[in-house]
Amino acid sequence: MKRIDRFNLIDRVARELQARMTYSDINVYLGGFDVDTKKETSNANSKWVYSKELLADTKDDVLFKIAEELEIEHDYASPSEVTTSESNFWSPSHFKLFLSHISEIKVKTSQLQSALRPYGITAFVAHEDIEPTKEWLTEIEKALFSMDSLVAILSPGFNDSKWTDQEVGVAVGRDVLIVPVRKGLDPYGFIWKYQGMQGEGKTIGQVADAIFQILANHVKTKGKMAGSLVDLILLSNDIEDATEKLKLLRRIETLPERHLDKIRERAATNKLLTESESFVKALNKMLEEREMQPLTLAAEAEEMFDDDIPF
């Protein structure tokens, strides 16, 4: 990336941070990317200048990750980024989750895959074979380098597998969130630092819900999780499903207003949403809580139309 392009991207990231966060929030957020937030800055009266100076020495790949999470579009690519071809195992607009496990629990892992889908999560289940085919290995590699997060289901034998430690290693190398699920084995090695969730004694549905709660509120994944839910709401052809996903958005702490703005502004493209009194009421309650402009029911909008307005 050219120096002028880097300067411009830092400027855009800094302006986004200025608009969304307090000084304290900026420190916490950038600290999550190992940005040195204790360095001296020349201007503490401008969050924009403050953010630019904090980001000045940030490595390109970290800067790209921050921009991606803040949903800032750019045309630059990290030199270390692995390019993979399009894969058809991810469902469009869903959050992409890799489920790393050993073959002994592949049935329960497949059931977990199904339980995660109502949360807007498409999960890749890498069934372990004794000798995986070349084609299957290629598919696993594609999934690993396009996933948004990885769940490591830690059952006895996980650390003896030929493949699971390598899958976790890719996640560590890409710096994506790893969610260890304890099922008879505690986090170890590189995943020891991650807070594991207890899987023993829980139903598959409870484990799926707990995974969603982590993804929806972790700094590395909450932006993508929220974005997926919003897109699925706007594309929905089932009003009950759209309403349920709106409820899931409520569970995201400090949900940025831009997500609700997007629903309100683009809901008109899906009449299913604007013609549903229950959906509009639920959305408007969320908008009202933030003192944002409400969404109008399609029927009300038609009644308000005046064909005497000058053309």
Solvent accessible surface area in square Angstrom, and as a share of the most:
residue,aa,sasa,rsa
1,M,87,0.39
2,K,147,0.62
3,R,213,0.78
4,I,106,0.54
5,D,35,0.18
6,R,47,0.17
7,F,114,0.48
8,N,68,0.35
9,L,2,0.01
10,I,13,0.07
11,D,27,0.14
12,R,104,0.38
13,V,0,0.00
14,A,0,0.00
15,R,117,0.43
16,E,49,0.22
17,L,0,0.00
18,Q,64,0.28
19,A,87,0.67
20,R,74,0.27
21,M,32,0.14
22,T,77,0.45
23,Y,77,0.29
24,S,73,0.47
25,D,66,0.34
26,I,0,0.00
27,N,50,0.26
28,V,114,0.66
29,Y,21,0.08
30,L,0,0.00
31,G,34,0.32
32,G,34,0.33
33,F,19,0.08
34,D,136,0.70
35,V,15,0.09
36,D,86,0.45
37,T,33,0.19
38,K,189,0.80
39,K,60,0.25
40,E,166,0.74
41,T,38,0.22
42,S,98,0.63
43,N,53,0.27
44,A,71,0.55
45,N,147,0.75
46,S,26,0.16
47,K,55,0.23
48,W,64,0.23
49,V,34,0.19
50,Y,24,0.09
51,S,0,0.00
52,K,40,0.17
53,E,46,0.21
54,L,4,0.02
55,L,0,0.00
56,A,50,0.39
57,D,118,0.61
58,T,14,0.08
59,K,150,0.63
60,D,42,0.22
61,D,48,0.25
62,V,32,0.19
63,L,0,0.00
64,F,18,0.07
65,K,61,0.26
66,I,0,0.00
67,A,0,0.00
68,E,92,0.41
69,E,18,0.08
70,L,5,0.03
71,E,85,0.38
72,I,18,0.09
73,E,149,0.67
74,H,49,0.22
75,D,146,0.75
76,Y,66,0.25
77,A,74,0.57
78,S,17,0.11
79,P,128,0.81
80,S,86,0.56
81,E,108,0.48
82,V,64,0.37
83,T,127,0.74
84,T,42,0.24
85,S,71,0.46
86,E,167,0.75
87,S,27,0.18
88,N,144,0.74
89,F,50,0.21
90,W,31,0.11
91,S,23,0.15
92,P,115,0.72
93,S,43,0.28
94,H,27,0.12
95,F,1,0.00
96,K,54,0.23
97,L,0,0.00
98,F,0,0.00
99,L,0,0.00
100,S,0,0.00
101,H,3,0.01
102,I,11,0.05
103,S,35,0.23
104,E,138,0.62
105,I,24,0.12
106,K,88,0.37
107,V,99,0.57
108,K,108,0.46
109,T,2,0.01
110,S,35,0.22
111,Q,86,0.38
112,L,9,0.04
113,Q,64,0.28
114,S,78,0.50
115,A,26,0.20
116,L,0,0.00
117,R,119,0.43
118,P,83,0.52
119,Y,35,0.13
120,G,0,0.00
121,I,0,0.00
122,T,7,0.04
123,A,6,0.05
124,F,11,0.04
125,V,14,0.08
126,A,5,0.04
127,H,65,0.29
128,E,44,0.20
129,D,70,0.36
130,I,154,0.78
131,E,133,0.60
132,P,20,0.13
133,T,81,0.47
134,K,164,0.69
135,E,125,0.56
136,W,74,0.26
137,L,65,0.32
138,T,60,0.35
139,E,45,0.20
140,I,17,0.09
141,E,87,0.39
142,K,36,0.15
143,A,0,0.00
144,L,12,0.06
145,F,53,0.22
146,S,34,0.22
147,M,2,0.01
148,D,18,0.09
149,S,0,0.00
150,L,0,0.00
151,V,0,0.00
152,A,0,0.00
153,I,10,0.05
154,L,0,0.00
155,S,6,0.04
156,P,92,0.58
157,G,28,0.27
158,F,0,0.00
159,N,68,0.35
160,D,121,0.62
161,S,20,0.13
162,K,125,0.53
163,W,62,0.22
164,T,1,0.00
165,D,63,0.33
166,Q,111,0.49
167,E,8,0.04
168,V,10,0.06
169,G,35,0.34
170,V,34,0.19
171,A,0,0.00
172,V,47,0.27
173,G,66,0.63
174,R,70,0.25
175,D,56,0.29
176,V,17,0.10
177,L,6,0.03
178,I,2,0.01
179,V,2,0.01
180,P,0,0.00
181,V,4,0.03
182,R,61,0.22
183,K,56,0.24
184,G,49,0.47
185,L,41,0.21
186,D,95,0.49
187,P,22,0.14
188,Y,59,0.23
189,G,59,0.57
190,F,152,0.63
191,I,3,0.02
192,W,190,0.67
193,K,150,0.64
194,Y,34,0.13
195,Q,166,0.74
196,G,13,0.12
197,M,20,0.09
198,Q,71,0.32
199,G,9,0.09
200,E,86,0.39
201,G,87,0.84
202,K,85,0.36
203,T,84,0.49
204,I,52,0.27
205,G,41,0.39
206,Q,96,0.43
207,V,15,0.09
208,A,0,0.00
209,D,47,0.24
210,A,27,0.21
211,I,0,0.00
212,F,0,0.00
213,Q,66,0.29
214,I,53,0.27
215,L,0,0.00
216,A,0,0.00
217,N,38,0.19
218,H,62,0.28
219,V,46,0.27
220,K,42,0.18
221,T,1,0.00
222,K,42,0.18
223,G,9,0.09
224,K,66,0.28
225,M,0,0.00
226,A,1,0.01
227,G,15,0.14
228,S,12,0.08
229,L,0,0.00
230,V,0,0.00
231,D,45,0.23
232,L,22,0.11
233,I,0,0.00
234,L,20,0.10
235,L,127,0.63
236,S,13,0.08
237,N,140,0.72
238,D,70,0.36
239,I,45,0.23
240,E,132,0.59
241,D,53,0.27
242,A,0,0.00
243,T,25,0.14
244,E,92,0.41
245,K,9,0.04
246,L,2,0.01
247,K,112,0.48
248,L,18,0.09
249,L,0,0.00
250,R,115,0.42
251,R,77,0.28
252,I,5,0.03
253,E,111,0.50
254,T,118,0.69
255,L,4,0.02
256,P,36,0.23
257,E,83,0.37
258,R,65,0.24
259,H,5,0.02
260,L,0,0.00
261,D,39,0.20
262,K,55,0.23
263,I,0,0.00
264,R,44,0.16
265,E,117,0.53
266,R,130,0.47
267,A,0,0.00
268,A,75,0.58
269,T,118,0.69
270,N,21,0.11
271,K,119,0.50
272,L,64,0.32
273,L,0,0.00
274,T,9,0.05
275,E,107,0.48
276,S,16,0.11
277,E,122,0.55
278,S,73,0.47
279,F,0,0.00
280,V,7,0.04
281,K,149,0.63
282,A,36,0.28
283,L,0,0.00
284,N,32,0.16
285,K,124,0.53
286,M,11,0.05
287,L,0,0.00
288,E,129,0.58
289,E,102,0.46
290,R,81,0.30
291,E,165,0.74
292,M,27,0.12
293,Q,132,0.59
294,P,80,0.50
295,L,20,0.10
296,T,54,0.32
297,L,32,0.16
298,A,18,0.14
299,A,61,0.47
300,E,82,0.37
301,A,49,0.38
302,E,121,0.54
303,E,146,0.65
304,M,146,0.65
305,F,148,0.62
306,D,68,0.35
307,D,116,0.60
308,D,120,0.62
309,I,113,0.57
310,P,124,0.78
311,F,257,1.07
